[in-house]
Amino acid sequence: PFLPVFVDIKFIAPGKARFYIVIDPGYCFYNYSSQGTTQTGGLYLGGGIGIWFPSKTKGNLFLQVKYNFITINTSVEGYVGNTSGSIGVFSFLVGVKI
C-alpha cells in the first residue's frame, strides 16, 4: 500500500475572496519487495496556491492548484547502498469546504 501522511498548513489572506498558500510536509509510507529489489517510502512535500469563497448561503467553494513531491528509496540485494528517486504529481482541485 502507498500511504502519504501529511499536515495541511495554509496561510490565508483576509477578504471576500480569500487567497491562500498551502504547504503539506509529511512522509509517504510505502513498502514493496520483488525478486531482490526493495522499495520504501520517504519524504512527502506538497505546495500550492488557492482561492476560497466563504459564504453561508452558497457554500464554501474553493479552487486549488498544488504540486506533490514524493521520494521513493530503492535497494537491490547484492549491491551496496540505496538509490533515491522521486515522483511528482500536479493536481487541480475544486471543492466545498465543510
Summary of the structure (lengths in Angstrom):
residues: 98
radius of gyration: 18.2
end to end distance: 28.4
largest distance: 63.1
contacts: 258
relative contact order: 0.23
helix: 0%
strand: 74%
